Amino acid sequence: MADAPIHVRDLGVDVDYDEALELQMDLVRQRQADDIPDQLLVLQHRPVITIPRERATQHLLITEVEAQKQGLQIRRTNRGGDITYHGPGQWVLYPIVKLQTEERDVRKYVRCLEQAMIEVCAGYGVNAGRKDGLTGCWVGNAKIGAIGVRFSRWVASHGLAFNADAHLEHFRFIIPCGLSDKQVCSLASLGHPTEGVAHKLTAAVSRQLNRHPFARPS
């Protein structure tokens, strides 16, 4: 299949989670109706803990009152996966992609997002990979990139979160992805530069999904 276009939207940093979720839901509806091409949102969130389902609340290690004191939001969300943290220094990419018939394989889609992060790590000299039975991008026993996705009428939303120079201390308020025996890391914590991460992730995700990125002038 020839590369289909994907519209890259740079939303910047300090993006409110509720606003980003509302935008995603609107774009999903438009993509289902074929009113727009595939979309790729690129952003950093203001500090927020997201919980996708009720049983994931057991992995929250802070009360909502305590979270407010720490400058953290707590939000329920409609993606898959488990509890996670988003915030400054962590690049989040949300592909709003309509999967064609030959692409309709959820595991393959997740592997594409994983491979994109693995390739970006390699470009910075970091040996990253997968872990059997788990999602995401791993450096040894530490997760550097997380994945949580949703599909509605074969339009994908949500996506990946990659720790460039994220504030890792905020992860202490949760059991990341519900895995108490695992750690988190970032490019910065591993002693690597973080310049150009968003651009490299955008290119890698587009390539793995067989999409051709473009950005409309503002």
Secondary structure, 3 states (H helix, E strand, C coil): CCCEEEEEEEEEEEECHHHHHHHHHHHHHHHHCCCCCEEEEEEEECCEEEECCHHHHHHECCCHHHHHHCCCEEEECCCCCCCEEECCCEEEEEEEEECCHHHCCHHHHHHHHHHHHHHHHHHCCCCCECCCCCCCEEECCEEEEEEEEEEECCEEEEEEEEECCCCHHHHHHECHHHCCCCEECCCCCCCCCCCCHHHHHHHHHHHHCCEEEECCCC
